[in-house]
């Protein structure tokens, strides 16, 4: 081809050509966007500026042997990473080096998420394990013949073991939900019965805190396609959180409405809202509530038995059902979580 630039313009990945005079002789639009300017005509050192990549280009200009390197830039918010294939070819006007860039940023982000996840799980398990090991050592030593100490320490160990059990159960649940997220459930779930079942199960918890549970549901039966067990988990998590973090001797209201046309779903949908009158959540926390292990108040969350995974599980379940989760909160007044779910499987948005 007489003009290789015409070919690289059709490629979706960033590609740069460097001629025998060390000048950039061609760059497609993705490459220009990556660098942030049009580099054609510039010396490759001026345009690329990263030692490892510059060394690879220089060596390939000399011997035409293929090499690989890494290229990193920031968009002002996060670092972007590319794998670069450096190839030498001979064209009519001399030796040319072709740089082909493969965006590795999503893989780097996924790797960082995995590392953060492992670190968080390790941290969550380390505290109760360390506590239990200390109590076991005490029971075998200084408190060996002290029945009162035995009872007290065994009670604490039971609590710590319970925390670890809940964490492992939530991790397994999260793994299952993520594995099923692409498979949309189709069984019909009667929501009034499901909500009633959740409220019956959580009423003792609410009574212990003096919280009244109020349900506002339509008379006509509302059924939607879904996984009953998972939807039960969504409702129970939201109601339980409202009981735990709402006002003592207050009220938690559960409201079910629909089906009506939901513009955000592009079809008919239902809304299930859980409202408490607690302290509320500051605006800067709301966007991160469904992150794994994110807690608005870490100390209080652990005191009431939270694992930091509940809302992450809720988010994945709602995603599986092709729905949406919305949060509204006013400090000092309370918080409302609203789940919007399709009333049928015929979503135009899917």
Helices and strands as residue ranges (DSSP letters): H 4-8, E 15-18, E 24-27, H 29-35, H 44-48, H 51-63, E 67-74, E 79-91, E 94-103, H 105-140, H 147-180, E 188-190, H 191-208, E 212-216, E 223-225, H 228-245, E 251-262, E 267-275, H 283-286, H 298-303, H 310-320, E 324-330, E 334-342
